[in-house]
Every structure is written in structure tokens, then in C-alpha cells.
């Protein structure tokens, strides 16, 4: 049976403000990318999310982003390579400490938002992130956009890399994600999204916004936990994958959980 990792960006509530339905979404995924307090989340949310993931046997990942709570980490910031290295190290450390409290280890790192998008295209930013992860723990798995500079940078420094595809996002002809500023960036039709995911997993193909098929490697599938329909969507996606003989399992030969 073919296996695929199913991940979601979680722990993005803050203080009195609740985003997403983490407690329920965690029941259906195999890997959790947990906000580290820079783009979203806080120390209470971080600890609760890590604990729930640990209790459910979900692989724990750090989800570092730009220090931009107001913009939810989706605005570009002009930072040096050293600053990016340092902010990634800092944020991984927050998740590591929480995981240790609950007797677990961090399994992977997936950059968030604008940092993720920038690293997908910018070799210097991608290298700073990959080097930061490797310096903290060379056994950590890097989640990066399939076919991106971030994937290449991770492989270059010797990290195990999971090539990520997105269940609820559209693709440009060059394999990059359609910017969220575009009206067609998100896919809200769950049936269409599931159909696209199945094709990415079984055929290694996805239809870009211009109608052409592009090749894509799917090691891990992201469902955004902050979308209103996230819970219904992740349930349907998991059910359809399993019905098509695709098992849900955390990525990687080494179990870091």
C-alpha cells in the first residue's frame, strides 16, 4: 500500500483569539506544523498544541515564520541571511523545549507563509533556513515546496527532505503556488481538491492555472488549519485517500516522535 504524510499548520491561535479547530484536525493528520510565536501562536497555545499532538501520536514539527503577528507572517521582510538563520534556530528551540516536556522529539521543520514562499525561490534564504535546521539537529526533516530552492538547499546540506504539495492551493505553470493576493489562490471545492490530491499522489501530476499539467513529487500534503472548512476537508481527504489504498503515515524512515 502506498503511504503519504498529511500535515497541517496549527497552533496559530493567540491569547483570546482562536484560529482553526486544532483539537479536531489533529485527529486526522500525521504531522503537525506548530507555530512558534513569531507569525502566530503564544506560549500557552504552543504548549497545548504540542501536548495534544504528543497524546495523539502525531509527529511534532516547528513552523517558523517572520516576526509579524499583525500580518500573520504573510508579508515579506528584508532580513539578512544571519537574521534568518537566527530566527529559525530560535523558533525551533521553542518547539524542542515543549516537546521535551512531554517526552517527545521534534520530527520536522516547515517554514511558514512569506518565509516559505521566499525560500522556495531565493537560494540564499533557502540556504540560511537549511543551515539553521542542520545546525540544531541534522536528523530533522525539512518540509519544502516540491521542486523548490528550499528542497535543493536542504538536500545540499544533508537534510532529509519531504517535498510538499498543497491540497487547497492552485499552482502556477512553474510549479510555484498562486499568490494569496490572487482570487484563484485557494480551492474551496473539497471534491475538486481531493481529486487533485489523488492525482498528485498516484500520478505525480497537477493541473496549473493555465490548464497545463505539470509534474510534481508528493511526499507530504498540506491542509491549512486556519481555513473555516479545514476540519471537513481533512476528514474527506483522509477518507478518500484510504479508500484509494493510500495510507496516512508520517514522512521519514526514522521515527522522531
Order of alpha helices (4+ residues) and beta strands (2+ residues): beta-alpha-beta-alpha-beta-alpha-beta-alpha-alpha-beta-alpha-beta-alpha-beta-beta-beta-alpha-beta
